[in-house]
Amino acid sequence: MFRPCIDLHEGKVKQIVGGTLTGDPADLRTHFVAERPAGWFAGLYQRDGLRGGHVIQLGPGNESAAREALAAYPGGLQLGGGVNLDNASEWIDAGASHVIVTSWVFRDGRLDQTRLDALVGALGKSRLVLDLSCRRRGSDYFVVTDRWQKLTELVVNAATLDRLARQCDEFLVHAVEVEGLGRGIDEELVARLAERSPLPTTYAGGARSLADLETVTRLGRGRIDLTIGAALDLFGGTGVRYADVVEFNRRESAR
């Protein structure tokens, strides 16, 4: 199934090449900047019955736009970016179905179990999505944090997924090395997630055609959903029509 996204940077909906958001403006590579506000995209997703999409704040200056999107589609979108124990419940109150957390539950390259326990205690696992976006090193995939700039020691494998599944409702996994490039998905990562994840998981990164959506559905055995960003005509792309992914979801739901 297709899951939509609203990526926010400096208060605007954008599509950015993964890994180029380093803090140095000279490194940033942007594919698309929307003229329409975040609330317009959220309203579109609500109209078309697309649930479980994510609103991601890429750095500061996005809170107003994020709140606008959540208000336009209450209960239909997840919120990530800058989430911590102090503000997580505020985002749920603002209309997010779940909060997405990654960097805050890591310190010094390791998962901080105390922080994760505190967050689950405050929200409950049913409101939490863990972002396990990753880079490949050798034969393994390692979680990356802090705008995908810091490589952690946590390997995305069956043991990790089984353990973390006890403390969240879903996983979100960006394949950072192909994110935003539109050169094809990381099929190996999708297959591993399908085999090893005990929870619903959304994969993002590299999708460039409707065939990629079909491939993820096949490899994922119906357990892995796909987010399409830069290739989507909604974000200035030419590889995938938004109308086609909406129709794809309708067909899959009818089966």
Disulfide bonds with the S-S distance in Angstrom:
none
